[in-house]
Amino acid sequence: MKRLENKIALVTGGSRGMGAAIVQQLADEGATVAFTYNRGADKAAGVAAALTQKGQRSLAIAADSADPSAVVAAVEKTAAEFGRIDILVNNAGIAVMKPFEDYTLEEYNQTMDINTRAVFVGTQAAAKHMGKGARIITIGSCMADRVTGPYGTLYAMSKSALTAFNKGLSRDLGPRGITVNLVQPGPVDTDMNPADGEHADAQRKNISLGEYGKVEDIASLVTFLASPESGYITGTAITIDGGTNS
């Protein structure tokens, strides 16, 4: 029997990059997976089609994480379709990297809306559909603990809020048998931060292993935290950064 057989999962931002890898690994372990996407309907359809081809059920939901009502609607659609939510992965996020004095208020609002508020709103809605043994996993960033270069102030600020959120939520939901954990990736080869990008070589200098992580590395950790083996882990931030913060 697969580790996540008969589990219902919702992954935000699941059409590409880390999100798509997480969707695939959860499904491979037996979960039925709903996932949200904003832009890129073709990529979302491709993820869903790949799962269908393997005989796995899924549900692709168009939802802008900057819109709190859309986030809640995605949760409710998942619960209505499948009856409950056993695993929530808050993955959707953006990064606006530039000199501090050049940030606009619009960029601040968008970053905080997607990286922070959507996590709060989505988790609050999903918790109502969760029972004992459920899992809440949020994708943060190693930059919440250490910023190794310029231009990441706003992003680091938005991700650092998740650390305290994770700790507090573990206290609130622990009595219900729900675990809450934070995954903090370092440089991972995605569209947002490609391993052959303009700033990639500068980032490699800070990585003990000397190379970018793969999306599968993050998905494997998320899958472990969603599994029965992680039942006594909660309120914890796990950094997976190849030694960037060592």
N, C-alpha and C positions, 0 to 999 in steps of 0.2 A: 504494500500500500504506500502511495506517495505521501510525503510529509504534510501536504496541504490539501489532501483529498477532502472534497465537500466544503471547502472554505470559500467565502465570498470576499473578494478584494476590490478596493477602489484605489486607483493610482492617478494622481493629478499630473498633467503634463506627460502623458504616456505615449505620445505618437512618435517620439524621436529620442536619440541620445540615451542618457541614463534611464529615462522613463520607459522607453520602449524595451530596453534590456530587462528592466525590472518586471514589466508586464509579462515578457516571455518566460522569465525564470519562474515567476509565481505560477504561471499556467503550466509550465513543465512539471511542477511539483504537485499539480492536481487542482489548483484553485480555479474558480470561475472569476474572471477579471473584467471589471469595468474600468475604463480609463477616459480621462478628459483630454481635449486638445483645443487649441485656440485657432492658430493658423495652420495650414497644411492639412486640409481634409484628405488629400491623396495619400499622405504618409499614414494618417490614422486608418484609412481604409486598407492600406497595405499591411499594417500590423494586425488588424482584425482578420484579414484574409489569410494571413500566415497561420494564425491560430485555428481558424476554421479548417484549413487544409490538414492540420494535425489532429482534428477532431476535438478541439478545445473551444469552449464557449467563451464569448466576450461581448462587451457592449461599449461602443465608442460614443462619447457624449461631447458635443460641441459646447464649450464653456470657457469664457474668459475669466481667468483667476483674479483680474482686477475688478471684477463685478461681483460683489458679495452675494447678490441674489442668484447669480448664475452658479456660484460655488454651491450654495445650499440646494439649488434645484438639481444639480448633478448628484448630490448625496441622496436626495429624496427619490430621484429616478432609479438609482442603483438599488435602494432599499425596496422600492415598489416592484422592481423587476425580479429581484432575487430573494426578497423576504427579510434580509438582514445584511449587516456588514460585519465581517470578522476581522478584516485587515484594512487599515487605511494607510496609504503611503502618500504623504504630502511632498511631492517632488517638484511641482511647477515653480519656476523661478526665473528671474532675469538678472543681468549684470550690466550696469552702466559704468564704465571705467573711464575716468577723465580727471584732470586736475580739480582739486577741491573747489577752487573759486569759480570754476566753470559750470558747476551743477546748477540746474534750474529747479524751481519749485515743482514743476511738472514731473521732472525726473525723480525727485525725492518722493513725491506722492505715488507715482507708479511703482517704484521699487518697494516701498513700504506696503503698498496695497497688495502686491503679488507675493512678495517674499515673507511678509509677516501677517498682515490682516487676513489673507486668504487661509493661512494655516489655522489661525484662531477660529474663524467662522466655519471652515470646513470640518474641523475637529469637533467643534461644539455640536454641529448638526449630526455628524456621524456617530458620536457617542450615544445618542439617543437610540440608535439602532444596534448597539453592541451589547453582547453578554459576556459572561465570565470566559476568560481565555482569549479575548480579543486582543489585537495588537494595533498600536498606533506608532508609526515610524515616520519621522520627518527628516528630509534631506537638508542639512545645514551646510556649513563650510568650515574648513580648517582656519579660514581667515577670521572666524569669530574669536579665535584664541591668539593668533599671531598674524600680522600683516607684514609680509616680507618685502614689499615694494610700494611705490606710489600708485595713486589713481584708484585705490580700492576702498576708500573711506566709506562711501555710502553703502556699498555692497556689504562690507564687514559689519557696519552698523545694523543693517537689516537682519543679517544672519545671527548676530550676537544675541538679539532678542529671543531667538528660539531656544537658547541655552536655559534661560530662566523659565521660559514657558514650559519646557520639557520637565524641569525639576518640579515646578508647581503642579503640573498636570498629573505627574506620577503619584503625588500625594492625594489629589482629588479622586483619581480613578482606581488607585490601588485597592481600596476596600471592595471594589466591584470585580477584582480579579483581572483588570485590564492593564497590560503593560504599555509603557510609553518610553520610546527611545529615540535618540538623535544620531544620525549618521553624518559625519563631517568629512566630506571628500577633500582631497587636495587637487592638483591639476589632473584632469581626466580628459582624454581625447574625445571631444564633442564639437558640435557646430559652434557652441558658445566659446570654447577655448581649444581650438584645434592644435594637435601636436606639431603641425607644420606652420603654425601661425606666426605673425610678426613678433610676438613677445614670448614665444615658446622657449627659445634658447635661454633667455634670462630667467625663466621659471625653472628650467632644468638645473641651473646652478644651485638652486635651493633644495633640490630633491636628493635625499641620501642615496636612493637607488638609481638616480640619474636619468629616469625616464618617466613619461606620463603613465598614469593608470589607464585601465580599459574600463569601458562601461560595465563589462561583465564582472569586474572586481566589486563594483558597488552593488550590482544586482545580487551577487552571491551573499554579501553581508546582509542586505535587506531580507533576502529569503531566509537566512538563518534566524534573524530577529523575528520573522513572521512564523517561525516553526515552533513545535512543542519543545525543542531543545533549549530555547531561550526563555523558558517560563519564569525563571528567577532573576532575570535581568530587567530592570526598569529604572527610569530616572537617570539614565546614563547617556553620555555623549561618547561615541566611538569614532575616533579619528582614523581615517584611512587615506593617507597622503604620501606614502612612499618615503616617509621621513622628512617631509617639508618642515614640520614644526619641531623636529628633534634638536 
